[in-house]
Amino acid sequence: MAVYTDITDEELETLLADFDIGAPLSLKGVAEGVENSNFLLETETGRFFLTIYEKRVRADDLPYFLDLLTWLAGRGFPGAAPVADRQGRTLKV
């Protein structure tokens, strides 16, 4: 299973307080994957994937990849688009 980090209800509520995606309805770990913890998050406004980048990922690389995903989504590429918080940040540390 590819969920290495658990998220408590309190941690999830604290995280989502910074976003305009509604209250959480469910959070389920996704078994696929090998490096990161991935979750299917359902909120009042829709379905999202929440990824926790684990220790094997270089933190300095993440802004590039998140910017690339945002750029691709802005050009109609059919893939996941990062969701920015109210401050415009797509990466939380």
CORQUILIN-V542616 format. One record per residue. N is the residue number from 0. RES is the residue in one small letter. PSI is psi in whole degrees, 0 to 359 (none if undefined). OMEGA is omega in radians with two decimals (* if undefined). BURIAL is + if it has 16 or more other ideal C-beta (glycine too) atoms within 10 Angstrom, else -. Layout:
# CORQUILIN-V542616
n:N res:RES psi:PSI omega:OMEGA burial:BURIAL
n:N res:RES psi:PSI omega:OMEGA burial:BURIAL
This chain:
# CORQUILIN-V542616
n:0 res:m psi:144 omega:-3.05 burial:-
n:1 res:a psi:33 omega:3.03 burial:-
n:2 res:v psi:105 omega:-3.08 burial:+
n:3 res:y psi:337 omega:-3.11 burial:-
n:4 res:t psi:126 omega:3.06 burial:-
n:5 res:d psi:153 omega:3.11 burial:-
n:6 res:i psi:125 omega:3.10 burial:+
n:7 res:t psi:163 omega:3.08 burial:-
n:8 res:d psi:321 omega:3.14 burial:-
n:9 res:e psi:318 omega:3.11 burial:-
n:10 res:e psi:319 omega:3.12 burial:-
n:11 res:l psi:316 omega:3.12 burial:+
n:12 res:e psi:320 omega:3.10 burial:-
n:13 res:t psi:315 omega:3.12 burial:-
n:14 res:l psi:310 omega:-3.06 burial:-
n:15 res:l psi:343 omega:3.12 burial:+
n:16 res:a psi:338 omega:-3.13 burial:-
n:17 res:d psi:356 omega:-3.05 burial:-
n:18 res:f psi:158 omega:3.07 burial:+
n:19 res:d psi:57 omega:-3.13 burial:-
n:20 res:i psi:11 omega:3.09 burial:-
n:21 res:g psi:177 omega:-3.12 burial:-
n:22 res:a psi:150 omega:3.13 burial:-
n:23 res:p psi:141 omega:3.04 burial:+
n:24 res:l psi:323 omega:3.09 burial:-
n:25 res:s psi:156 omega:3.09 burial:-
n:26 res:l psi:118 omega:-3.10 burial:+
n:27 res:k psi:134 omega:3.07 burial:-
n:28 res:g psi:144 omega:3.11 burial:+
n:29 res:v psi:123 omega:-3.05 burial:+
n:30 res:a psi:333 omega:-3.11 burial:-
n:31 res:e psi:154 omega:3.14 burial:-
n:32 res:g psi:162 omega:-3.08 burial:-
n:33 res:v psi:341 omega:-3.01 burial:-
n:34 res:e psi:327 omega:-3.01 burial:-
n:35 res:n psi:163 omega:3.00 burial:+
n:36 res:s psi:124 omega:-3.11 burial:+
n:37 res:n psi:142 omega:-3.11 burial:+
n:38 res:f psi:145 omega:2.95 burial:+
n:39 res:l psi:117 omega:-3.10 burial:-
n:40 res:l psi:124 omega:3.03 burial:+
n:41 res:e psi:129 omega:3.12 burial:-
n:42 res:t psi:182 omega:3.11 burial:+
n:43 res:e psi:339 omega:-3.08 burial:-
n:44 res:t psi:353 omega:3.13 burial:-
n:45 res:g psi:192 omega:-3.13 burial:-
n:46 res:r psi:139 omega:-3.10 burial:-
n:47 res:f psi:158 omega:2.95 burial:+
n:48 res:f psi:133 omega:3.08 burial:-
n:49 res:l psi:123 omega:3.13 burial:+
n:50 res:t psi:131 omega:2.99 burial:+
n:51 res:i psi:115 omega:-3.14 burial:-
n:52 res:y psi:123 omega:-3.06 burial:+
n:53 res:e psi:182 omega:-2.99 burial:-
n:54 res:k psi:336 omega:-3.10 burial:-
n:55 res:r psi:347 omega:-3.12 burial:-
n:56 res:v psi:133 omega:3.09 burial:-
n:57 res:r psi:123 omega:-3.11 burial:-
n:58 res:a psi:327 omega:-3.13 burial:-
n:59 res:d psi:339 omega:-3.14 burial:-
n:60 res:d psi:338 omega:-3.00 burial:-
n:61 res:l psi:316 omega:3.13 burial:-
n:62 res:p psi:320 omega:3.12 burial:-
n:63 res:y psi:311 omega:-3.08 burial:-
n:64 res:f psi:323 omega:3.10 burial:-
n:65 res:l psi:321 omega:3.06 burial:+
n:66 res:d psi:321 omega:3.11 burial:-
n:67 res:l psi:315 omega:3.10 burial:-
n:68 res:l psi:320 omega:3.10 burial:+
n:69 res:t psi:316 omega:3.14 burial:-
n:70 res:w psi:314 omega:3.13 burial:-
n:71 res:l psi:315 omega:3.14 burial:-
n:72 res:a psi:323 omega:3.13 burial:-
n:73 res:g psi:345 omega:3.13 burial:-
n:74 res:r psi:17 omega:3.04 burial:-
n:75 res:g psi:10 omega:3.11 burial:-
n:76 res:f psi:131 omega:-3.09 burial:-
n:77 res:p psi:86 omega:3.14 burial:-
n:78 res:g psi:180 omega:3.14 burial:-
n:79 res:a psi:135 omega:3.09 burial:-
n:80 res:a psi:130 omega:3.08 burial:-
n:81 res:p psi:144 omega:3.11 burial:+
n:82 res:v psi:124 omega:3.14 burial:-
n:83 res:a psi:149 omega:3.05 burial:-
n:84 res:d psi:185 omega:-3.09 burial:+
n:85 res:r psi:342 omega:3.11 burial:-
n:86 res:q psi:2 omega:-3.14 burial:-
n:87 res:g psi:9 omega:-3.10 burial:-
n:88 res:r psi:135 omega:3.06 burial:-
n:89 res:t psi:355 omega:-3.13 burial:-
n:90 res:l psi:126 omega:3.09 burial:-
n:91 res:k psi:132 omega:3.12 burial:-
n:92 res:v psi:none omega:* burial:-
